[in-house]
Amino acid sequence: MVWSSARRPWRVAQAAWGSFRGLVRRQFITRNRRLAFALALVVVGIGIAAVDVSPTWFSPGLMILPILAGGLLLWPRALRILFGIVAGTLTCDMTLERLRVGFGIVATIAIIAVFADVLARTRAKLGLQGLRGDQMLMELRDRIRLASALPDLPEGWRSESVLRPAGGALFGGDFVVSVCDGKTLEVAVVDVSGKGIDAGTRALLLSGAFGGLLGSLPASEFLGACNSYLRRKESSEGFVTAVHLALDLTSGNYVVASAGHPPAAHFESGSGLWRLTSARGIVLGVVPDLRGSAEHGILRPGDALMLYTDGLVELPGRDIDVGIDRLLGLADRLVSAGFGGGGAAGLVHELQEGTGSTDDCALVLIWRTLRAGRPRAG
């Protein structure tokens, strides 16, 4: 009995320690809580060091660093608890230890805290903390660029494509989708209303949808299917224009269909001139029955076909026909210099240089060589 009585306090202590350890584990079970605890220790450490070591080396202004880290890495609730710890530490330093903290430092910490709170709430809406949201956007950017790259073409055919978002953004509202089975090439150049980041999210969504439709349906039904998709999924988010090309890589026969898009341009090596195709149509997502006139033609050796968006030819205060004439005039240089070797990128750069254009633009150039050569990626 005596032995049992002696063991009882030890068991109680073990049970208490087990309960405490379980409580600690539950509180720090997530990475967010462990990080919040670490940042809180940093804040308290700065407050103690400012009093006991040196306010010069450990200024209370250093608390800005854990606040910014919390804005990037913590959920809003944990971040606001951190704010409370920062406020409590500053108050203790100023009252109990009579540490002189200037108004400028306090105001700066408060402004940074507001900024961090906005940043944390924005990331919480995405369910992503830290830099994972930025990484997701970069991955989406890479995906749309990869989807816009033209496929390898068989001997005798070449292609180039250029995407240039407005304002130096990483992605915008123009995109290209394409598919090739070795015999037929289908390309769609799409322009989502808006520019830069504002139109980028819609372009990311639609590039996947349109890319899935391309090649899965007969070429004559592609724009109609895109129109039905937009009518079903979107209401008043703006219009979408597109031009669709179906090219027979054996014979050179092609069909161009347009939905409110600038006309494609066909270079005829026989005459040495560019001409605009007559394909016309209504913008996508406006009317339930999409009607338009497609154009049938043929690309002979030495011929080329150019698809582009209005951001390439629109000039502030001028009619779009002026911009198209300027495009065709500059495109004549590609004939003498050869279409390859980055000619499409140089053409886009020259068209936009000095014009003050603030719109996304895209250009696709496909040509048939005079002699067969090795396949080349677009």
C-alpha positions as CSV (number, residue, x, y, z in Angstrom):
1,M,0.0,0.0,0.0
2,V,2.9,2.3,0.8
3,W,4.5,1.5,-2.5
4,S,1.2,2.2,-4.3
5,S,0.8,5.6,-2.6
6,A,4.3,6.5,-3.6
7,R,3.7,5.7,-7.2
8,R,0.5,7.7,-7.4
9,P,2.1,11.2,-7.7
10,W,4.4,9.9,-10.3
11,R,1.5,8.6,-12.4
12,V,-0.3,11.9,-11.9
13,A,2.8,13.8,-13.2
14,Q,3.1,11.4,-16.1
15,A,-0.6,11.9,-17.0
16,A,-0.2,15.7,-16.7
17,W,2.9,15.7,-18.9
18,G,1.2,13.5,-21.5
19,S,-1.8,15.9,-21.6
20,F,0.5,18.9,-21.9
21,R,2.5,17.2,-24.6
22,G,-0.7,16.3,-26.5
23,L,-1.9,19.9,-26.2
24,V,1.4,21.2,-27.6
25,R,1.3,18.8,-30.5
26,R,-2.3,19.7,-31.3
27,Q,-1.4,23.4,-31.2
28,F,1.7,22.9,-33.5
29,I,0.3,20.2,-35.7
30,T,0.3,22.5,-38.8
31,R,3.2,24.3,-40.4
32,N,1.3,27.6,-40.2
33,R,1.1,27.4,-36.3
34,R,4.8,26.4,-36.0
35,L,5.8,29.3,-38.2
36,A,3.6,31.7,-36.3
37,F,5.2,30.6,-33.0
38,A,8.7,31.1,-34.4
39,L,7.8,34.6,-35.7
40,A,6.3,35.5,-32.3
41,L,9.6,34.4,-30.6
42,V,11.5,36.6,-33.0
43,V,9.3,39.6,-32.2
44,V,9.7,39.0,-28.4
45,G,13.4,38.5,-28.9
46,I,13.7,41.8,-30.7
47,G,11.8,43.6,-27.9
48,I,14.0,42.1,-25.2
49,A,17.3,42.8,-27.1
50,A,16.2,46.4,-27.7
51,V,16.1,46.9,-23.9
52,D,18.8,44.7,-22.6
53,V,21.4,44.8,-25.4
54,S,21.2,47.9,-27.6
55,P,18.3,49.9,-29.1
56,T,20.7,50.9,-31.9
57,W,21.5,47.3,-33.0
58,F,18.0,45.9,-32.2
59,S,15.7,48.8,-33.1
60,P,12.0,48.0,-32.7
61,G,11.8,48.8,-36.4
62,L,13.2,45.3,-37.0
63,M,9.7,44.0,-36.1
64,I,8.8,45.0,-39.7
65,L,10.7,41.9,-40.9
66,P,8.6,39.2,-39.1
67,I,5.4,41.2,-40.0
68,L,6.3,41.0,-43.7
69,A,7.2,37.3,-43.4
70,G,3.9,36.7,-41.7
71,G,2.0,38.5,-44.5
72,L,3.6,36.1,-47.0
73,L,3.4,32.9,-45.0
74,L,0.7,33.0,-42.4
75,W,-3.1,32.7,-42.5
76,P,-4.9,36.0,-41.6
77,R,-6.0,34.7,-38.1
78,A,-2.4,33.8,-37.1
79,L,-1.1,37.0,-38.6
80,R,-3.4,39.1,-36.5
81,I,-2.3,37.3,-33.3
82,L,1.2,38.2,-34.4
83,F,0.1,41.8,-34.7
84,G,-1.2,41.7,-31.1
85,I,2.2,40.3,-29.9
86,V,4.0,43.1,-31.8
87,A,1.7,45.7,-30.2
88,G,2.2,44.2,-26.7
89,T,5.9,44.0,-27.0
90,L,6.2,47.7,-28.2
91,T,3.9,48.8,-25.3
92,C,6.0,46.9,-22.7
93,D,9.2,48.4,-24.1
94,M,7.8,51.9,-24.0
95,T,6.2,51.8,-20.6
96,L,8.0,49.3,-18.4
97,E,11.5,49.9,-19.7
98,R,10.9,53.5,-20.9
99,L,12.4,52.8,-24.3
100,R,11.9,55.8,-26.6
101,V,10.2,54.7,-29.8
102,G,9.6,57.5,-32.3
103,F,6.2,58.1,-33.9
104,G,7.7,57.4,-37.3
105,I,8.7,53.9,-36.4
106,V,5.3,53.1,-34.9
107,A,3.5,54.6,-38.0
108,T,5.8,52.6,-40.3
109,I,5.1,49.3,-38.4
110,A,1.3,50.0,-38.5
111,I,1.4,50.7,-42.3
112,I,3.4,47.6,-43.0
113,A,1.0,45.6,-40.8
114,V,-2.0,46.8,-42.9
115,F,-0.2,45.9,-46.1
116,A,0.7,42.4,-44.7
117,D,-2.9,41.9,-43.7
118,V,-4.2,42.7,-47.1
119,L,-1.6,40.4,-48.7
120,A,-2.6,37.5,-46.3
121,R,-6.3,37.9,-47.0
122,T,-5.7,38.0,-50.7
123,R,-3.7,34.8,-50.6
124,A,-6.2,33.1,-48.3
125,K,-8.9,33.6,-50.9
126,L,-6.8,31.4,-53.2
127,G,-6.0,28.9,-50.5
128,L,-2.3,29.4,-51.2
129,Q,0.2,30.9,-48.9
130,G,3.8,32.0,-49.4
131,L,5.0,32.2,-53.0
132,R,2.9,29.3,-54.2
133,G,0.4,31.7,-55.8
134,D,3.1,33.4,-57.8
135,Q,4.5,30.0,-58.8
136,M,1.0,28.9,-60.0
137,L,0.7,32.0,-62.2
138,M,4.1,31.4,-63.7
139,E,3.1,27.8,-64.4
140,L,-0.1,29.0,-66.1
141,R,2.0,31.4,-68.1
142,D,4.3,28.7,-69.2
143,R,1.4,26.4,-70.1
144,I,-0.3,29.1,-72.3
145,R,3.0,29.8,-74.1
146,L,3.6,26.1,-74.6
147,A,0.0,25.7,-76.0
148,S,0.6,28.6,-78.3
149,A,3.7,27.1,-79.9
150,L,3.0,25.7,-83.3
151,P,3.6,22.0,-83.9
152,D,6.4,20.5,-86.1
153,L,5.4,20.6,-89.8
154,P,6.4,18.1,-92.5
155,E,9.0,18.9,-95.2
156,G,8.1,21.8,-97.3
157,W,6.4,23.8,-94.6
158,R,7.6,26.4,-92.1
159,S,5.9,28.4,-89.4
160,E,6.5,31.0,-86.8
161,S,4.3,32.5,-84.0
162,V,4.7,35.5,-81.7
163,L,2.7,36.5,-78.6
164,R,3.3,39.9,-77.0
165,P,1.1,40.9,-74.1
166,A,0.5,44.5,-73.4
167,G,2.6,46.5,-70.9
168,G,5.3,44.0,-70.5
169,A,2.9,41.5,-68.7
170,L,3.8,37.9,-68.7
171,F,0.5,36.8,-70.3
172,G,-2.4,38.6,-71.9
173,G,-5.7,38.2,-73.7
174,D,-4.4,36.9,-77.1
175,F,-3.5,33.2,-77.5
176,V,-2.9,30.6,-80.2
177,V,-4.0,27.0,-80.3
178,S,-3.0,24.5,-82.9
179,V,-3.0,20.8,-83.8
180,C,-1.4,18.8,-86.6
181,D,-1.7,15.1,-87.4
182,G,0.9,15.2,-90.2
183,K,-1.6,15.7,-93.0
184,T,-3.8,18.6,-91.7
185,L,-2.8,21.7,-89.7
186,E,-5.4,23.6,-87.7
187,V,-4.6,26.9,-86.1
188,A,-6.9,29.3,-84.2
189,V,-5.8,32.8,-83.2
190,V,-8.0,34.2,-80.5
191,D,-8.4,37.7,-79.1
192,V,-10.2,38.1,-75.7
193,S,-11.5,41.6,-75.1
194,G,-9.4,43.6,-72.7
195,K,-5.6,43.6,-72.4
196,G,-2.8,42.5,-70.2
197,I,-3.6,40.8,-66.8
198,D,-7.3,41.8,-67.0
199,A,-7.8,39.5,-70.0
200,G,-5.2,37.0,-69.0
201,T,-7.3,34.9,-66.7
202,R,-10.1,34.5,-69.4
203,A,-7.4,33.6,-72.0
204,L,-6.0,30.9,-69.7
205,L,-9.4,29.4,-69.4
206,L,-10.4,29.6,-73.0
207,S,-7.1,28.4,-74.4
208,G,-7.7,25.1,-72.7
209,A,-11.4,24.9,-73.8
210,F,-10.6,25.9,-77.4
211,G,-7.6,23.7,-77.6
212,G,-9.7,20.7,-76.6
213,L,-12.3,21.5,-79.3
214,L,-9.6,22.0,-82.0
215,G,-9.1,18.8,-83.9
216,S,-11.9,17.0,-82.1
217,L,-14.5,18.4,-84.5
218,P,-14.8,18.9,-88.2
219,A,-13.0,22.1,-89.1
220,S,-16.3,23.7,-90.3
221,E,-17.8,23.3,-86.8
222,F,-15.0,24.7,-84.7
223,L,-16.0,28.3,-84.4
224,G,-19.7,27.3,-83.9
225,A,-18.7,25.0,-81.0
226,C,-16.6,27.8,-79.5
227,N,-19.5,30.2,-79.8
228,S,-21.8,27.7,-78.1
229,Y,-19.3,27.2,-75.3
230,L,-19.1,31.0,-74.7
231,R,-22.9,31.3,-74.8
232,R,-23.2,28.6,-72.2
233,K,-20.4,29.6,-69.8
234,E,-20.2,33.4,-70.0
235,S,-22.8,36.2,-69.9
236,S,-21.3,39.8,-69.9
237,E,-17.6,39.3,-69.6
238,G,-16.9,40.8,-73.0
239,F,-16.5,39.5,-76.5
240,V,-14.1,37.2,-78.1
241,T,-12.8,37.2,-81.7
242,A,-11.1,34.4,-83.5
243,V,-9.8,33.3,-86.9
244,H,-9.5,29.6,-87.7
245,L,-7.3,28.0,-90.4
246,A,-7.6,24.5,-91.7
247,L,-4.6,23.7,-94.0
248,D,-4.1,20.5,-96.0
249,L,-0.4,19.9,-95.9
250,T,-0.4,17.6,-98.9
251,S,-2.2,19.8,-101.4
252,G,-1.9,23.2,-99.9
253,N,-5.7,23.8,-99.9
254,Y,-6.9,25.8,-96.9
255,V,-10.1,27.1,-95.4
256,V,-10.1,30.3,-93.3
257,A,-13.1,31.2,-91.2
258,S,-13.4,34.3,-89.1
259,A,-15.5,35.5,-86.1
260,G,-15.2,39.3,-85.9
261,H,-11.4,39.0,-86.5
262,P,-9.2,41.1,-88.8
263,P,-8.8,39.4,-92.2
264,A,-6.0,37.0,-92.7
265,A,-3.4,37.9,-95.4
266,H,-2.3,35.6,-98.2
267,F,1.0,36.2,-100.0
268,E,0.8,34.9,-103.6
269,S,4.3,34.3,-104.9
270,G,3.0,34.3,-108.5
271,S,2.0,38.0,-108.3
272,G,4.4,39.0,-105.5
273,L,1.6,40.7,-103.6
274,W,-0.3,40.3,-100.3
275,R,-4.0,40.1,-100.4
276,L,-6.6,40.1,-97.7
277,T,-8.9,37.1,-97.4
278,S,-12.7,37.7,-97.5
279,A,-13.6,35.5,-94.5
280,R,-16.0,37.4,-92.2
281,G,-18.2,36.6,-89.3
282,I,-19.8,37.8,-86.0
283,V,-17.8,37.9,-82.8
284,L,-18.1,34.8,-80.6
285,G,-20.5,34.6,-77.7
286,V,-23.0,37.3,-78.9
287,V,-25.6,35.5,-81.0
288,P,-26.8,31.8,-80.7
289,D,-26.4,31.1,-84.4
290,L,-22.9,32.0,-85.7
291,R,-23.0,32.7,-89.4
292,G,-20.1,33.8,-91.5
293,S,-18.4,33.4,-94.8
294,A,-15.3,31.2,-95.0
295,E,-12.7,31.5,-97.8
296,H,-11.2,28.6,-99.6
297,G,-7.7,28.9,-101.2
298,I,-4.5,27.2,-101.9
299,L,-0.9,27.8,-100.7
300,R,1.5,27.1,-103.6
301,P,5.3,26.8,-103.1
302,G,6.5,30.3,-102.1
303,D,3.1,31.4,-100.7
304,A,2.5,32.4,-97.2
305,L,-0.4,33.0,-94.9
306,M,-0.5,35.5,-92.0
307,L,-2.9,35.5,-89.1
308,Y,-2.9,38.3,-86.5
309,T,-4.9,40.1,-83.9
310,D,-6.1,43.7,-84.0
311,G,-3.6,44.8,-81.4
312,L,-1.0,44.5,-84.1
313,V,-2.7,46.9,-86.5
314,E,-4.7,49.2,-84.4
315,L,-3.2,52.7,-84.1
316,P,-4.5,55.4,-81.7
317,G,-6.8,57.7,-83.5
318,R,-6.6,56.0,-86.9
319,D,-8.7,53.5,-88.8
320,I,-7.7,49.9,-88.6
321,D,-7.3,49.8,-92.4
322,V,-4.4,52.1,-92.0
323,G,-2.7,49.7,-89.6
324,I,-3.4,46.7,-91.9
325,D,-1.9,48.6,-94.9
326,R,1.2,49.3,-92.7
327,L,1.4,45.6,-91.8
328,L,1.3,44.4,-95.4
329,G,3.8,47.1,-96.4
330,L,6.3,45.9,-93.8
331,A,5.5,42.3,-94.6
332,D,6.9,42.8,-98.1
333,R,10.3,42.9,-96.5
334,L,9.8,39.3,-95.4
335,V,9.5,38.3,-99.0
336,S,13.0,39.5,-100.0
337,A,14.7,38.5,-96.7
338,G,12.9,35.2,-96.4
339,F,10.1,34.4,-94.0
340,G,12.3,32.4,-91.6
341,G,14.9,33.5,-89.2
342,G,12.7,35.3,-86.7
343,G,11.0,37.5,-89.4
344,A,7.7,37.3,-87.6
345,A,9.2,38.6,-84.3
346,G,11.0,41.4,-86.1
347,L,7.8,42.4,-87.9
348,V,5.9,42.6,-84.6
349,H,8.6,44.6,-83.0
350,E,8.7,47.1,-85.9
351,L,5.0,47.5,-86.0
352,Q,4.7,48.3,-82.3
353,E,7.8,50.4,-81.9
354,G,6.9,54.1,-81.5
355,T,3.2,53.6,-82.0
356,G,2.2,53.9,-78.3
357,S,0.1,50.7,-78.6
358,T,-1.1,49.3,-75.3
359,D,-2.9,46.3,-76.6
360,D,-2.0,42.6,-76.6
361,C,-0.9,41.3,-80.0
362,A,-0.3,37.9,-81.7
363,L,1.0,36.9,-85.1
364,V,1.2,33.5,-86.9
365,L,3.1,33.1,-90.1
366,I,2.9,29.9,-92.2
367,W,4.6,29.5,-95.5
368,R,5.3,26.9,-98.1
369,T,9.0,26.6,-99.2
370,L,10.1,26.4,-102.8
371,R,12.2,23.4,-101.9
372,A,11.6,20.5,-99.5
373,G,13.7,20.8,-96.3
374,R,13.9,19.4,-92.9
375,P,10.9,19.9,-90.5
376,R,11.1,22.9,-88.3
377,A,9.2,23.7,-85.1
378,G,6.9,26.7,-85.0
